[in-house]
Amino acid sequence: MKVLIIGENSFLGNNVKQYLEKSNEYDVDIVDSHEGWKKVSFSKYRVIINVSAIVHRFNEIDESLYYEVNRDLALDLANKAKKSGVNQFIQISTMGVFGIELGEEHEKFGYHPGTPYERSKYEADIKLEELRTSQFHICIVRPPMIYGKTNKGNFPKLEKFAVKSPIFPKYRNLRDFIYVENLCDFLKFSIDNDLNENTYPRDSHRISTYEMVQKIASCKQKKIVLTRIFNPFIRMIYKSNHTLRSVFGDNYCTMPVCSKNWKCPYEFSTALEKIYNED
């Protein structure tokens, strides 16, 4: 099966390509999201996966660039795929489209994207849903924070803290994460089952941020002391502080992962051990 990934030299794009190529079932190409995709005929591919995105780069870029890449490019790719007879288009969106920074995320609460990244992704999702038919399948994938080796997102920040800080607040919260190989496995599952729906892949168990930091420190053979001494201060101000909310707030999805029975291959502890055993 021929698959084309849009997003050359990206963390997720490279991981998806490597994961799919472990199976002889897939012939995978990857091109950049600038001019590369324009030079390729989509007609020879059964599946197009769009992993390209401009994420949270506050005050670094003009807001219009979020919409050019996250919304307009996604629609251009999907329209070209549909006209070319591609069977399935997979769009990597984000759980952030709910716009709920604290607490449970579910369609029943509606969508309230707040940042340019979230709004542009949400607008792309809405337009892509209009292109979905029984002949042209569109699988919209909305993951939480992705962690894995060489990721440039929030995971390295937690890793840095785990390695350099001797203490960390033992503040109980619940958050969804997804290991990059779990996400790659879900994308393979989406292809194999020809999914035509909105999906919410995540690791099988929610964890607290301190559990993530504690496990990273253990894998790095660093000692870190967990303490509740800071908890009253965190409770007092975290709702009014974006940084504290992003670290210590609850943030989890209760939507079904998808309509099929996908089994997450790696548990959290196993995933982190796999990351650091590859060092």
C-alpha positions as CSV (number, residue, x, y, z in Angstrom):
1,M,0.0,0.0,0.0
2,K,1.4,3.4,-1.0
3,V,1.3,6.1,1.7
4,L,2.5,9.7,1.4
5,I,3.4,11.7,4.5
6,I,3.4,15.5,4.3
7,G,5.9,16.8,6.8
8,E,9.5,15.9,5.9
9,N,12.1,16.3,8.6
10,S,9.4,16.6,11.3
11,F,9.5,14.7,14.6
12,L,6.2,13.0,13.9
13,G,6.6,12.5,10.2
14,N,9.9,10.7,10.5
15,N,8.6,8.5,13.3
16,V,5.5,7.5,11.3
17,K,7.5,6.7,8.3
18,Q,9.9,4.5,10.3
19,Y,7.1,2.8,12.1
20,L,5.1,2.0,8.9
21,E,8.2,0.7,7.1
22,K,8.7,-2.0,9.7
23,S,5.9,-3.7,7.9
24,N,6.3,-4.9,4.3
25,E,2.7,-3.9,3.7
26,Y,3.6,-0.2,3.2
27,D,5.5,1.7,0.6
28,V,6.0,5.1,2.3
29,D,7.2,8.4,0.8
30,I,7.6,11.7,2.7
31,V,7.7,15.2,1.2
32,D,8.0,18.7,2.7
33,S,5.0,20.9,3.3
34,H,6.3,23.9,1.3
35,E,6.8,23.1,-2.4
36,G,7.5,19.3,-2.2
37,W,3.9,18.2,-2.2
38,K,3.0,20.3,-5.2
39,K,5.4,18.4,-7.3
40,V,4.1,15.0,-6.5
41,S,1.1,13.2,-8.1
42,F,-1.2,12.0,-5.4
43,S,-3.0,9.6,-7.7
44,K,-0.6,6.8,-7.0
45,Y,-1.2,6.9,-3.2
46,R,-4.0,5.2,-1.3
47,V,-3.4,7.2,1.9
48,I,-2.2,10.8,2.6
49,I,-1.1,11.7,6.1
50,N,-0.7,15.4,6.9
51,V,1.6,15.9,10.0
52,S,2.7,19.5,9.1
53,A,1.8,22.2,11.6
54,I,2.8,25.5,13.2
55,V,2.4,25.0,16.9
56,H,2.7,27.3,19.9
57,R,5.3,29.9,18.9
58,F,4.0,32.9,20.9
59,N,5.2,36.3,19.7
60,E,7.6,34.6,17.3
61,I,5.5,34.6,14.1
62,D,2.6,36.5,12.6
63,E,-0.7,34.9,13.5
64,S,-1.7,34.6,9.9
65,L,1.0,31.9,9.4
66,Y,-0.9,29.6,11.7
67,Y,-3.9,29.7,9.4
68,E,-1.8,29.4,6.2
69,V,-0.2,26.2,7.4
70,N,-2.6,24.6,9.9
71,R,-5.9,25.4,8.0
72,D,-5.3,26.4,4.4
73,L,-2.5,23.9,3.6
74,A,-4.5,21.1,5.1
75,L,-7.5,22.0,2.9
76,D,-5.3,22.3,-0.2
77,L,-3.9,18.8,0.5
78,A,-7.2,17.2,1.1
79,N,-8.8,18.8,-2.0
80,K,-5.9,17.6,-4.1
81,A,-6.1,14.1,-2.6
82,K,-9.9,13.9,-3.2
83,K,-9.5,15.0,-6.9
84,S,-6.7,12.5,-7.3
85,G,-8.8,9.6,-6.2
86,V,-6.9,9.0,-2.9
87,N,-9.0,6.7,-0.6
88,Q,-8.1,8.2,2.8
89,F,-6.8,11.5,4.2
90,I,-5.4,11.5,7.7
91,Q,-5.1,14.9,9.4
92,I,-3.1,15.3,12.6
93,S,-5.1,17.8,14.6
94,T,-4.9,18.4,18.4
95,M,-6.9,17.7,21.5
96,G,-6.5,21.4,22.1
97,V,-9.5,22.2,19.8
98,F,-11.7,21.7,22.8
99,G,-10.0,24.8,24.3
100,I,-10.4,23.5,27.8
101,E,-7.2,24.1,29.6
102,L,-8.4,22.6,32.8
103,G,-10.5,19.5,33.4
104,E,-12.4,17.1,31.2
105,E,-12.5,17.4,27.4
106,H,-15.5,16.1,25.5
107,E,-17.7,17.0,22.6
108,K,-20.7,17.5,24.9
109,F,-18.9,20.6,26.3
110,G,-18.5,22.1,22.8
111,Y,-15.3,23.5,21.2
112,H,-13.7,26.7,22.5
113,P,-10.2,26.9,20.9
114,G,-8.3,29.8,22.4
115,T,-4.9,30.1,20.8
116,P,-4.1,30.7,17.1
117,Y,-2.8,27.1,16.9
118,E,-6.0,25.7,18.4
119,R,-8.3,27.9,16.3
120,S,-6.5,27.2,13.0
121,K,-6.6,23.5,13.7
122,Y,-10.3,23.6,14.6
123,E,-11.2,25.6,11.5
124,A,-9.3,23.0,9.4
125,D,-11.2,20.2,11.1
126,I,-14.6,21.8,10.3
127,K,-13.8,22.3,6.7
128,L,-12.3,18.8,6.3
129,E,-15.4,17.2,7.7
130,E,-17.3,18.8,4.8
131,L,-15.1,16.9,2.4
132,R,-15.7,13.6,4.0
133,T,-17.7,11.0,2.0
134,S,-18.2,7.3,1.8
135,Q,-15.7,7.2,-1.0
136,F,-13.2,9.8,0.4
137,H,-12.4,8.9,4.0
138,I,-11.1,11.6,6.3
139,C,-9.6,10.6,9.7
140,I,-9.1,13.5,12.0
141,V,-6.6,12.6,14.8
142,R,-6.7,14.7,18.0
143,P,-3.9,13.6,20.3
144,P,-2.8,15.1,23.6
145,M,0.8,16.1,24.3
146,I,3.1,13.7,22.5
147,Y,6.3,12.5,24.1
148,G,9.3,10.7,22.6
149,K,12.9,10.8,21.8
150,T,14.0,14.1,20.1
151,N,10.6,15.7,20.5
152,K,10.8,19.5,20.6
153,G,7.5,20.1,22.4
154,N,6.8,20.3,26.1
155,F,8.3,16.9,26.9
156,P,12.0,18.1,26.8
157,K,11.0,20.8,29.4
158,L,9.8,18.2,31.8
159,E,12.9,16.1,31.1
160,K,15.2,19.1,31.8
161,F,13.4,19.7,35.1
162,A,13.7,16.0,36.1
163,V,17.4,16.0,35.4
164,K,18.4,19.3,36.9
165,S,16.0,19.9,39.8
166,P,16.5,18.1,43.1
167,I,12.8,18.5,44.1
168,F,9.4,18.6,42.4
169,P,5.9,19.3,43.8
170,K,3.9,16.1,44.5
171,Y,0.7,17.7,43.3
172,R,-2.0,15.3,42.2
173,N,-3.5,16.0,38.8
174,L,-4.7,13.9,35.8
175,R,-3.4,14.4,32.3
176,D,-3.5,12.6,29.0
177,F,-0.3,12.0,27.1
178,I,0.6,9.8,24.2
179,Y,3.9,8.1,23.4
180,V,5.0,8.7,19.8
181,E,5.1,5.0,19.0
182,N,1.6,4.6,20.4
183,L,0.5,7.4,18.1
184,C,2.3,5.8,15.1
185,D,0.6,2.5,15.9
186,F,-2.8,4.3,16.0
187,L,-2.1,5.8,12.6
188,K,-1.3,2.4,11.2
189,F,-4.5,1.1,12.9
190,S,-6.4,4.0,11.2
191,I,-5.1,3.0,7.8
192,D,-5.7,-0.7,8.3
193,N,-9.3,-0.1,9.4
194,D,-9.9,2.7,6.9
195,L,-11.2,5.0,9.6
196,N,-13.5,7.8,8.5
197,E,-14.2,9.8,11.7
198,N,-12.8,12.0,14.4
199,T,-10.5,10.2,16.8
200,Y,-8.8,10.8,20.2
201,P,-5.8,8.5,20.7
202,R,-4.0,8.6,24.0
203,D,-2.0,6.4,26.3
204,S,-4.1,3.8,28.2
205,H,-3.8,5.5,31.6
206,R,-3.9,9.1,32.8
207,I,-1.0,10.1,35.0
208,S,0.1,13.0,37.1
209,T,2.8,15.4,36.0
210,Y,4.9,14.4,39.0
211,E,4.7,10.8,38.0
212,M,6.1,11.7,34.6
213,V,8.9,13.7,36.1
214,Q,9.7,11.0,38.7
215,K,9.9,8.3,36.1
216,I,12.1,10.4,33.8
217,A,14.5,11.0,36.7
218,S,14.6,7.3,37.5
219,C,15.4,6.4,33.9
220,K,18.1,9.0,33.9
221,Q,19.4,7.7,37.2
222,K,18.8,11.0,38.9
223,K,17.5,11.4,42.4
224,I,14.5,13.7,42.8
225,V,12.5,14.4,46.0
226,L,8.8,14.8,45.7
227,T,7.3,17.2,48.2
228,R,3.8,18.6,49.0
229,I,5.2,21.7,50.6
230,F,4.4,23.8,47.5
231,N,0.9,22.5,47.0
232,P,-1.0,25.3,48.9
233,F,0.8,27.9,46.8
234,I,0.0,26.0,43.6
235,R,-3.7,25.7,44.5
236,M,-3.8,29.4,45.3
237,I,-2.6,30.7,42.0
238,Y,-2.4,28.1,39.3
239,K,-5.9,29.0,37.8
240,S,-4.6,32.5,37.0
241,N,-1.2,31.4,35.8
242,H,-0.9,29.8,32.4
243,T,2.5,28.1,33.1
244,L,1.2,26.5,36.3
245,R,-2.0,25.4,34.6
246,S,-0.1,23.8,31.8
247,V,2.0,21.8,34.3
248,F,-0.3,21.1,37.2
249,G,-3.8,21.4,35.8
250,D,-6.1,18.4,35.0
251,N,-6.4,17.9,31.3
252,Y,-7.9,14.7,29.9
253,C,-10.3,13.5,27.2
254,T,-13.3,11.2,27.9
255,M,-14.3,10.7,24.3
256,P,-13.9,7.2,22.9
257,V,-10.6,6.8,21.1
258,C,-12.4,5.7,17.9
259,S,-15.3,3.4,16.8
260,K,-13.0,0.4,16.6
261,N,-11.1,-1.5,19.3
262,W,-7.6,-0.1,19.3
263,K,-5.2,-1.4,21.9
264,C,-2.4,0.9,23.0
265,P,0.8,-1.1,22.7
266,Y,3.1,0.7,25.2
267,E,2.3,1.5,28.8
268,F,3.7,4.8,30.2
269,S,6.6,3.2,32.2
270,T,7.5,0.9,29.3
271,A,7.5,3.8,26.9
272,L,9.9,5.9,29.0
273,E,12.2,3.0,29.5
274,K,12.2,2.4,25.8
275,I,13.1,6.1,25.1
276,Y,16.1,6.1,27.5
277,N,17.3,2.6,26.7
278,E,17.9,3.8,23.2
279,D,20.4,6.5,24.4
